[in-house]
Amino acid sequence: MFGAISRRLVTGGALLLAAFLAADAADIDDDLPDRADQVAQMASEVALELQQVCPPASPSDQAAFDRCRRGLFGDSALRRSLAPRLLWGRRNHDAGAALRDTNLTQFAPDVLAGLYLSLFMYSGEYSTEYVERERLYLIRLRAGFRNLLPPGQFPYPFWHQETKWGVYQAANSVLLWVNPKTAKIVIGQFTERGSDSPVVSTQPIWPKFDGKWMWMDKEGRIQPSVTLFDGLFRQDNPYLPKLDFTYRTLALRMRDAQCDNCHVPNNPMPMHRLVLMHTPAHAAGEIARLMKAVREDKMPLDDTGTEQPLEPALKRALLESGAAFEELVKAAKDWEAAHRD
């Protein structure tokens, strides 16, 4: 039942989260969580905010979507509750599978809030429980998905995989997993297996994927437009034109370095914890990680998954273009913070 707060014991072994969460998770004791009250308060605040900023609307309502993603991308209760790095994806098709056995994608908090969680609408109904097997709190939010938006409003063509797109369209719940020691959300999931119907009804559609993650529309504009920070940064942000140009240079260097062999939505390697770099917004969220991996010769990987250092000239070019992009992303975000209403 939504609105209830309970502690439900689930049998099973303890979950060791992915390595990138280790710093946030730290040492999770076998004792009961010590921030239960803080988690409960956060769940209530986030559920109320999502209902106010992203309420039920027509799945094709562009204005409602724009208000939602602007509200979540900036200084929001949700944004403040997200860990520095998070995982996102479908719930495992096996209802009994642990999180550690579920393929998920890593995102920076602003990317997850502005590009993914904003694609859902929320009724404000929620429940909170402690799942002992995972050693995490679970917040269940009743939700619905905006499946009728134009293609360029999705971070990438979700319909590249029919099963994934089907789950998105039928989703009735968003799940937020919370570290009990930090009271921060560390994993988000969506599922069609919630106990209630979606917050709005919609007619499923089945677009055809043409193999392109980014494309030009009939007006000559690059799509998906949401990945160009369209509507997230102010139109008068002086760094937007430079960001576009600098990302194009970085994208060429990443292509030369074979980054697009791995870091694309269809996960060709496949990686258990996927990192996306194929659009400006995704790259902005992961640029620090990319730079660190290149400096330490941890990418690219060959066909066997073995690290292969880049040639010196290619490595230098990738680091230079990456540093320029990283600097502009920071400058653009600092400008937004200084000009926030």
Disulfide bonds with the S-S distance in Angstrom:
Cys54-Cys68 2.03
